Each structure stands twice: as structure tokens, then as C-alpha cells.
Amino acid sequence: MSEKQIRNIGIMAHIDAGKTTTTERILYYTGENHKIGEVDNGEATMDWMQQEQDRGITITSAATTCYWKDHQINIIDTPGHVDFTAEVERSLRVLDGAVGVVCAVSGVEPQTETVWHQANNYDVPRIAFVNKMDRMGADFYSVLEQIEKKLSEHPVALFIPVGAESDFRGVIDLIRMKYLTFDQSDKGSTVIENDIPSDMQEKADEYREKLIDAVASYSDEITELYFDGQEIPEEMIISTLRSCTIKRELLPVFVGSSLKNIGVQPLLDGVVDLLPSPAEVRPMKAYWEKKDKEIEVVHDEKGQLMGLIFKIQVDPQAGPLCFIRMYSGVLKKGVSVFNATKAKKERINRLLRMHADREEDISEIKAGDIGVIVGFKLAQTGDTIATEQNPYLLEKMHFPNPVISVAIEPASTDDQGKLKKALEMLSMEDPTFTYKDDSETGQLVISGMGELHLDVLVTRITKEMKINARVGNPQVSYRESITSQAEEKNFVFERMIANKENWASISLKASPLPAGSGNQLTISARTRDIPDEIVASVKNGIEAAFKSGIKFGYECTDIAIDVTEIGYDELRSTTFANEACANMAFDAVCQKAGAVLMEPIMEVKISAPSQYIGDVISSITQRGGIVNSMESRPSADIVSAEAPLARMFGYTTVLRSSTQGRGSFSMEFGHYAPKS
């Protein structure tokens, strides 16, 4: 199959907007599934993990392949919950296009905005599907307005609904001006074309006019035909829409109800007709650090080998399954390839195409395609597969730091080894999950993005992997920083070890950085006459100090260190002395610079009916939160606030009781601020 016939798409949206249900319908109509699995009864194909079926939410981004009108569609079903942001981020990184699912009742919700902004960062072309038109309170036209205002898009309806709520019957195709209904006796597989109902003709003409007006702005040919009063060919409208979608000038909007089997086939047509093939997206950038060279990677099967591992899933029998997106060249089964990130060769035992939880053996993965490698032992998320002669790295993925931790303790020594293996496997799968041995307390501490994230991981350890372990209460992952500039001149380290003198001298400056900058290390000292291993040991000493903290043992953030001088004595200078000296000098200069404890401040969005908003605001301010904005919507009011994570534990229960169970909230990391 040629590159032009491949579509790599993601389905993205707020939690509970119907992403997985939509995917189930896509798999059914493309013949991939012989029956439709429902999320509500725990049978969804894409939610193959036991916990996803129990909780009715998507946790991992399952990849699956299906075929529609001679096109291969690789679909990645991404989670909607902010705690699984890494899953969304790594999926968007390798997609060529996306379908944004928006609920016709709730409209553009906070998490829709978050995911939308993530997709903007990767410049992913999109189409939108307004789902759940059969639900009470569904309003397609209000959602169109919200898409324009909240997502700063230029939405263009290609279909409009006929009826709404329990009266929702079908959709009107504004390009072909036909009324489409879906035969419920065969679960909507048969699409019936009808004339537009007379009571809908005026609305259809109005929105057809808006559609033509939108595409005419980008096509002189359509403008001329329009002014001459001539018929505008369908192909011309679709090709203009396609070009505008790929350039992100227009957002085509589809409508339906996945649960009621209405409107999914037109959406599939939209994926094939409007979203780009791998050959049509902008080239990827790749760089070779040692030679300070950058190239653009164009999709080409005959080009040099280059692919990105965007996800790892550990299978108990097969070992790590490495999901890879190929950008250039062809990956073949049974050969050894070069992992440019790790600078190591690894052998490909098998290549697979995934169908949610079922797999199919394939012999190769070509440029533009997505598949799975079995056999790699060292690979991690974000690694680049290239050639030893040209070890270019594709752009790295950036994941946020974990902000919440719990202590976990095996029930017996037998479980200890199992637990370490399980944690190793989970951290390989999920870049936002980390674990470490706390040297002070002797405890094993695991960290993640939120209470739900850790709860899911702990449940996987105890239920899925059947490891007996006790878990402590959630703890906040604090950071340390500094408040002012300071300098430490000629800090000296001297020690006799095994009758050999170990000596080092170092001068450095410390400066605070703006929130969210991370740490910076610069070595401006003249190092021409100093051996590389001495300079490297100074670097190692300071990088270790960033991790071990200043006063309280928490990792440092937003600190710039400039090493202005490194002393060197041929007889006495050792790597050990320089590493220790740099570490101790860091502590000394940061103490002078006013060390401060930093706590994570979360961005909180709370949705509740208007009569409870007073109680909601009071509940958030009592927790040290600051309300930034409020917004009224027909279904509920939205409060945007910032609050310290330490005081948000257990907020779910408080919100439920103060809103009679009708309030909900989402929370994601904002920034670190000095602890009050």
C-alpha cells in the first residue's frame, strides 16, 4: 500500500466525550470487529486492559489498524484524563491527523482545550466530530460557537443534524445536499440517501452557503463559479477543504451519535478525504549532536532508516512491545538495527501490526507506517532507530515531572524482587512514572501525575501482577530553589585517600530562573588545558547535586549554575575530588542564595451547576486556592483556579458533597511556587 493511502490518526477529546465508542463503531464498519463492544458493559476492544474495562475509561493509547475505501487507517485511541497526559503527548507526536470528539451536550470542556493545545504544539491537522446528539440537552450550533471561541478555530459544518435528543434521526450532507439515515436493523451499516426534509431545507441552504463562503475564501475557482451562479463540483469543494485542513486554516465539523450508530461512516470518509497522508505532512527535524548537524527527514521508503519509538508496552510472554512510527526507510524482520539514542545495536525478532489486543505478524514496516517491534531489550519511549553511519536523533519528547508520591512496601521478601521488576516494567512503559529508594527512610517511593494515575498503577501492581504490597498515603513531590544570586570563589576540597592526595578547587555562580525553566548548567571556565574527564566530573557533581537538593533533600528546580573557574594540578587533581568539590560548592553557593522549598501549584477546572458555585468557590479558597476566572454555560458553570496540590487531596469527596454529586473537576500541574 502506497504512502498516499495511509492515514495515521488519533481520536482525542475530554474524558467521556465518546472517543472509545466512536473507535468501536469505526472498527465495526471497517470490518475489523464482527460485533460492537460497548464501554458501558466493559467490552470495548480498545479498552483491553482489565482496569479500563472496570473503570470505563481509557488509560493506555491502544493502536489499531483498519481499512476503508482502499486506505489503511492506523488509529491511536488516546486517554482523556489529565493524569495520563504522557499517553496523549506521545500519541500526538507521531500522528499525521486527528479527530477531535466533542460532546454535543457538554461542548468544549477543559480537557478538550488542554488536548487541543497539545495538538497545536505538534501542528496536527484536525477534523471535529460532534457526538452524543441523541442526549438530553444536545445543541450542535452552540458547540460550533464554542469551538470558534474556546479553541480559536474556524469551524465549517459539513453535516448538520436532523432532530436532536430522542428525536435525532440522521444528518444532512451539505456537500452533496442529501439527507442520510442509518438503518438500525443492521446497526447503522446501511446508509440510506433521502431528499432533504422540507422543514430542514432552509437550515440546510443557510449552512451550505456558509460552507461555500468558507472554501471560496481559499479558492479563486470556487469564487468565480459562485459569482457566475454555476454548480460547484463536489471534488473541487473536497480538494479545497483538504488543503485548508492540512494547513489548519479551516476545521471541518461532522455530527452524529456513535452510540446510536449515526454519522460514523461520513466521519470515516472525512478521515480519508481530508486528513493528510504521511507524504503530505511537514518533514521531521533530526539532529546529530556530536557534529552539530540538523537535517529534515522526508518520508521516503528509499531513504536512510529512521523511526521513533513512541510507546512501550510490556507483554508478560513476549517482553517489551515497542510501538514505532517509521519516517524514512524500511524496517525488516530478523535484522539488527541501531538505536541512536542508546548508541547500541538491537535485533528485531518479530514485527507486528496491532489490532487493539490482537496482533498480526508482518515482514516489514515502511516509511509512513506504524507497527510494533518485538525483541528490543534496551529501548525506551522517545528512542530513535537509525543507522550507525548516520545516528541522527528525531526531536525529543518532553514529559512533565511527577508531582505526587506514595511509599510502597512489599508484604514479604518474596514479593520484594517481584515488586522491583514490576516497577521497572511500569517506568519503561510510562515516562511520567518514577520510583526510587529513599535513603533516609529506607522506603520505596513511587511518583506520578495525580491521585488517579498512582491509583491505577498501584491497582495494576496488586491486582494484575498479583504482588502483595502495602501503600502509604499520597505525598507531594516538593522541589527546592533559590531566591537570589550568589557566588562561591575558590571552594577547595582536599583529602588523603590510600596515601594519595585528592585535591580540587572550583568557583561558581548561582542565579534563580523564572518558574518552569528547569535547571541550567554552564561551564564558562577556561578548560583548554584541563583534561576532559576532570570537566566531566565537575558536571557530574553538579548534576547529582541538582537531584539531591540543598536543605531538605528534594530535587532542585529553576536554578542556573555557572562554573567560572576550575583549578587543576597535574599531581593532585582527581575525578573523585572534582566531583565531590563541585557537589559541596553547589550546596555552599545555594545556601548563600537563599534556599527555599517549592510546592506544586495545580491548575484546577471545576464544573458545577450555577446554584452550587458559591460553595465551590468557598471550598477552593479554603484550600489556599485563587480563582482566576468563571464562565457560565447552559449545562454548568466552570471555575478556573490555582491551588497547592498538598491541600487538594480528598477534594473529590468535598466537591461531591457540596454539589450533591453533580460537580466534577480536573487538575493538572501548573508550576512550582515557594511554599507558604
N, C-alpha and C positions, 0 to 999 in steps of 0.2 A: 504493500500500500504506500502511495507516494506521500511526501510530507504535507502536500496541499490537502490531503484527505484526512489528516489527523487534527483533532481538537483536544487540547489539554485544558480542561475547565475545572473550576471549583464551585461548590454550592456554598454560599456564605450568607449568614443572617444572624439576627438576635436569637437567643435561646427560645425554643417553642414557636418559631415562625413557620415551621413545617419543612425544613430542609431535608430531613431524612425521609419523610413521607413523599416528598417530591422525587427524591432519588429512587425510592422503591417503585414509583409509577414509571419513571424513565426506564428502569431495568425490566419492568414488566412489558412495556410497549415495544422495547427493542429486542424482546425475545430472550433476554439474559436470564430472567426468572420466569418460571412457569406458574407461579402464584404470587400474589401480592402479600408481602409481610407488613404487618402494622406495628408502629411504635407502641401504641397503647396496649397491645397484648404481648409485647416483648418478642415479636417475630421478625423485626426489621433485619434485612440482610446486612446492611451497612453497620448496624449496631451489633456486631458479632461478639463483643466482649460481654461476659456474664453481667458485669456491673452496669453496662449500658442498657442491657435488657431490663435489669431490676429497677434502675433509676429513671428509664425513659429519656435519657439524654445522651448526646454523642460526646465521647471523651477523646478517642483517637481519630485521626483523619484517615479513614479507610479509603484505599484506592481501588477502583474497579474499572473494567473496560467493557464497553458495549458498542453496537454498530447501528447506524441509522442512515438510510439513503446513501449507501456506499461510502460512508465516512466512519472512521474509528474514533470513538469518543472516550478519552481517559478521564474519569471523574474522580475528584477528591472531595469527599464529604467532610467538611470541617466542623469543629465544635462551635457552639455559640456562646459558651460561658467564659467570662474573662479569665478565670483561673487556668484555662487551657490555651492561653494566648500563644504559647510557643507552637502549638499544633496549627493554629491559624497562620501564624507568621511563616512557618517553613513551607506550608502548602502554597501560600501566595507567591512565595519566592520562585516557584517552578511552574506556575500556571501561565498560560497564554491568554486566558479569558476567564470570566467568572459570571455566575448567575446570582444576583442578589435577590434573595427571597424576602419579601416584606409582607407582614400580616395586614390584611385589609381592615382589621378592627383596631389593633394597637398602633398601626402605622410605623413610622421610623422611630425605633426605640433606641435607648442609649447605646446598647451593644452594637446595633446596626451602624451607628455613627463611628464607633471605635474600629470595627472591622473595615468599614468603608475607608477610613483614613489610612489604615494599614495597607489596603489595596492601592490607595493613591500613591503611597511611598514607593510601591513597586510598579506604578504606572500600568496597572492591569485593566484592559478594556472590559466593559461590563454590559450586560443587559439585565433588566429587572423583571421579576415575576411577582405580581400582587396576588397573594394566596389567601385562602380561607374566605372567599366571597360568600360562602354558604353560612357563615357565622353571624350571630346576632350582633348588630352594630357595624356591619361591614360597609365601608364607604370608599369606593375606588377613587373618586375625584378628589376627596380630601387627602388621600395618600399621595396622589400626583403632586398636590401643592406642597406637602411635607417634604417630598423628595427634592423639589426645587429649592425650598428654603433651607432645610437642615443639611442636605448633602451637597448643596451648591452645584447641582447638576441641571442639565437642560432635558427634562423628560419628554419623550414623544410617545403617546399611546399608539400602538399598532393594532390593539384589540380593545374593545370596550365591553363591559358585562351587560347581559340581558337579565334583568331582575337582580335581586340581592337577598341575602339571608336565606330563609327557607324557600324563597321564590326564585333563587338563582338557577337559570335554566341552560345558559350557553353563552357564547361570545360572538361579537361581530368582528370579522376580519376587515380592517379599514383599507388594506391594500387592494384586496380583491372585491371588497364590498359584498361579502356573503355572511349569512348568519350560520354559525356552526353549532350543532348539538352533538352530544356524545352518548351513544347507545349504552344504557346502563345494564342491559341484559348480558353484554359481554365485557362488563367492567370498563366501558368507555373506549374499547378498542376500535369500534366502528365510528368514524366521524361522518356526520350527515350534513351536507350542504343545503341550506334553505335560502329563500329570499328574505331580506331584512323585514321584520315585522313593521307594519305601518306606524305603530306608536313609537318606534325607535328610529324611524327614518331621519327625523330632524336632528337628533343627537348624533347619529352616525355621520350625517353630512357635515355637522359642525366639527367633529373630531377628524374627519377625513381632510377637511380644509386646513386644520391645524397641522396635520401630518405633512400635507403637500407644502404648506408655507415653510415648515421647518427644513425639509430637504431642499426646497428651492433656494434657500439662503446659501447652499453649498454646491449648487449645480446650475450653471447658466442654461444648459439644455432644457432642464425641467422648467426653469423660469420662462423661457421662450414658448414652450408648448403650452404652459399655463395661461400666458397672456394671449396666445392665439386661440385659446379655447379648445385645444386639441386633447385627445386622450393621452395620458402619460403611461407608457408601458410599465408593467409590474417590474420587469428586470431592471429598468432604469432606477426605479424607486429603491429596490433592494440593494443595487450596487452602490448607490449614493449613501444609503443608510449604513452599509457595511464599512465604507471608507470613513464615515463620520464616527462610527462606533470604535473602530480601531484607533482613530486619532483622539478619541474621548471628547468629541465635540457635541455629540447627542447621546442620550441614554434611551434606547428603545424599551418600551414597557409592555409586558404581556400580562394577562389576567386569567384567573381560574380558581379552581379548588381541587388540590391534589387528592384530598380525602374522598371527594365526590367524583373523581376521575374526569374532571372537566378542565380543558385548556393545556394539558401536558404535551400533546403531540405538536401543537403550534410552537410551544416553547422549544421543543427538540429541533424543529425546522429553523427556529431563530438561532440556535447554537451553531448549526451547520452553515446557515446563510450569512450570519452577521459577525460571529466571533472569529478571530484570526487563526490561521494555521501557524505552525511553528516557523514557517518561512516568512511570515508577514510581520512578526514582532521585531522590535528593535534588537540589534545584536547585543550579546552579553559582553561585559568587560572582564578581562582576565589579566593578572599581573604576575610578574616574575620578580620577587623581592630582591634577590641577590644581584640581578643585572639591572634593577630599576627600570624594567621594561613593561609596557602595557599594550595589550592588543584587543581587538574586537573579535569576538567569536561569532562567526556567521554559521547558521545552520547548513551543514553540508556533510552528506554521507561520506564523501571522498576526502574530507578534511582530517586534520590530526585528531586523535582521540581526546575527547573532553566531555566529562559528565559530572553532575553534582549529586552527592548522596544527601537527600533531604529528609530522610526519616529512617529510623531503625526500629524494628520490632523483633523481639527475641522469641523464637519458637522453641518449645521445650525439646523437640526432636531434631529439628534442622539447624538450630543455633540462630545467630543473628540474620534476619532478613533485611537486606539493605535496599531501600527504595531509591532508585536512581533516575534522574532526568538526563537524557543524553542531548548534548548541544551540538556535538560535532563528531564525525567518525562513526564506526560501528563496533559495538561491544559483542564479542563472540564467546560462546560457551567453551569451557575447557582450557582457556588460555590464562597466562599470568599478566596482570596489568599493574601499573604504577600508581600508588596512592600518593599524589604530590604533596598533600598536607602533612602526611606522616613520613614522607620520603622512604617508603617501604613498598616492596612488591607483594602482591597477594594473588592467589589463584581463584578463578571463578569455577566453582563445581557445577552449578546449575544456574540457568536464567529462567525466570518465571514471569507470567502475566497474571496479575491478581484479579479475582472476581470476588471482592469482599473477603470471605473466609475460605474461598475455594481457589486453587491455583492451576495453571496450565503451563507445562514445560515448553519453552521456546528456544531456538538455537541462537538468536541474536537480538540485540536492541539497537535500532538505528537512530541517527540524529533526529531529534524532534519527538521521540517516543519516551514513554515512562515504563519501567519494568522493575524487577527485583533480582538482586544478586544473592546467591547462597554460596557460602564458603569463606567470606571475609571474616577475619578474627579481630583486626585492629581498627577497622573503620568506625567513624563516629559521624553524627549529624553534622553536615556542613563541609565534609571532606570532598576534595576534587580528585577525580580519576583522570589521569593524563598520561603522557609518555615521559620516560626518563630523560630523553633528549630535550624535551620542551615542558618542564614541570610548572606550567602556568597554573595559578590558582584563580578560581572564579570568585566573584565578590563574596565576602564572608557574610554569614547571617548573624544578626545581633539579637541576643535574647536578654530580657531583663533579669536582674539578680533576684533570687528568692527573698521574701520578706518575712516569712513565718516559719518557725521551727518547733519540733516536738522531740522529746527524748524517747527512744525506743529500746527496749531491753528484751533479749531472748529469755524464754522461760527456763531453758536448760542449756548446758554446754553443747548438747547435740544440735540444738536449734541455732547456736551461735554461728557455726560455719555456713549453715543454710541461709541465715539472715544476711550475712556479708555478701554471699553470692547473689541473693535476690536484690539487694541494694545496688550492687554493681550493674546488674542487668537493667534495673529501672533507670539508673542515671545515664546508661548508654542510650536508652530509648528516649528519655526526656531531658533536654538540656537545662530546663528550669528546676530540676530536682537535684539536690546535692545532699551528701552525707559526710560526716566527719566524726572522728573520735575526739571528744572534749578532754584534753589532757588534765584539766583541773578537776573535773567531776568524775572522769573515767566513763562517762556515758557516751552512747552512740546517739548523735543528733542528726535528724533528717530535716531538710528545709524545702519549702515550696512556695507557690504563688498565692495561696489563700487557704482558708479552712477546708473548702470543698476539695481542692487539689490534694491536700495531705490526707483527707479522709478517704478519698478514692485510692490513693497509693497504699495507705495502711490496710484498707479492705482487701486490696489485691494481695498484699503480703500474707495476711492472716487467713483469708477465705480461699483465694485462688491457689496460692502456693502452700497453703496449709502449714504455716510456720507459727508456732506459739510464741507470741510476743506481747509484752505489756507496753502501753503507750502513755506518756505523760500528757499534761495539759499544754496547749499551744503557747509558745513563747515568741516574742517579737525579735526579729533579727536587727539589732541596733547596728549603727556604724559609728566611727569616730572621725572627727575632722579638726581643723584648726580655725582660729578666728582672726589671726593677724600674721604679718610677715616676721620672719626671724632668721638669724644667721648663726652658724656654728663654725668657728675658724680653727683650723689645725687640731681637730679632735684626734687624739693619739690612742692606739691600742698596743700594749706590749705584754708579751707573756712567754715564759720559758716552757717549752714542751719537749720532753725527751732530749734535754741538754741543747736544744736548738732555739735560738731567739726568734720569735714571731712578732714582727712589727708592722704597723700600718698607720698612716696619717691621712686625714680627709677633711675637706672644708665643704660645707653645703648650705644652701638657702632653702627655706620652706615658705610657700605662699598659698593662701586659700584660693580655691577656684569657685566659679559660680555653681549653684546646685545642679546636679545631674551631669557634671563634666567628667566624673570619674577621676582617676589619678594620672599624673603625668610625671615622667622621669626624664630629665635631660642631663647629659654629661657634657658640660661646656669646658671642662678642664682640658689642658693640652695633654693629649695622650699618645703623641707620636713616638716618644721614647719609652713608653710603658708597655710591657707585654700584654697581648690581648686577654690572656687568662686572668690577669690582675684586674683589668677593666671589667671583664665579665663577672668576676667575684664581687666587685663593688655593686654592680647591677643586681646580682642575685641577693645580696644582703639587704638592699633597699626594697626589692620586690617582696622578699619574705617579711620585712617589717610592715609593709602596706597591709599584708594579710593578718599579722599578729596583733596589730593595734598599738595604742600609745599607753593609755592608763588602764583601760578595762578589758583589754584582750579581744575587742571587736574589730572586724576588718575596717580599714580606713577608706574614706571616700573624699573626693573633691580637694585633693592636696597636690600641689606641684612642687617637686623637689629638683633643684639644680645642683649638681655636683660641680663645684667651681675649681677644686684642686684635689689631686691625688698625689700623695707623697710616694716616692719609690726609692728603695735602697736594694741594690742588687743582692746583697748578702742576707739581709734580714726580712725583706718583704715576702710574704707568702699569701696564697689564695685564701687560706683559712683566716689569717689575720685581717685581710682586707674585707672579707665578707662580714666578720664579727664587728670590725670597726664601723663599717657602713651602717650596720644594723643598730649599733649603740648610738652612733652620731644622729641617726634618724630620730630615735627616742628623745635625745637631748634637745635637738632643734625644735621638735614638735611640742615638747613641754614648754619651751620658751614662747612658742607661737600661740599659746592659749588653747590647749586641747579641750575639745567639747564633745559630749555624747550626742549623737544624731538619731532621731527616730523616724520610721517611715510614715509619711503622711499620705493617706489614700484619697483618691478622687471617688466620691460616693454619689450615685444617682438613685434617688428614691422615687418610686411611683406609687401613688395612693389616691383614692377618691378625694375630691376637694374638701368634704366635711371633716376629714381627719388631718388636713395639712398642718393645722396649728399644733396638734400633738406631735406630728412628725418633726416639725422644726424644733420644738421643745426637746424631743428625745435626742436630736443630733447635737444641739448646743450644750446639753447636759454632759455630753461625752467630749467636750472640748472642740466640737466641730464649728466650722464657719460656713454659713450658707452663702453661696456665690450668686445663684440665680434661681428663679422659679418660672414655671411655664404651665399654662393651662391648656389642657386638651379635652376633647369630648369624653374620652374613656377614663382619663385620670390626670392628676396634676403631677408634674415632675419637679423635684427639688434637686438641684446640683449643689454639692457641698464638699468640703475638705475636712478630714478628721484624722486624728492619730490612730494608727492601727491598734495600738495597745488597748485603746478604750472601745474598740468596735467588736471585741469578742462577745458572742452571745447576742448580738444586735438583732438577729433574725427573730428570736423569741419576743424581744421587746416590741419590734415593729408589728409582728403578728397580733400581739395583744392590744396594741394601741390603735390598730386599724381593723379589728375584728377579722383578721385573716386576709384582708383584701390588699394589703400593701406588699410591695416587693422591692428589692434593692440590688444593685450591682456595684462592685467596688474594685478598683484597680490601683496599682501603685502609681503615685504622682511624683513625689520627690522626698528627699530627706531634709529634715529641719532640726535645729537644736532642741533637745528635749526640754519641755517646760517643767 
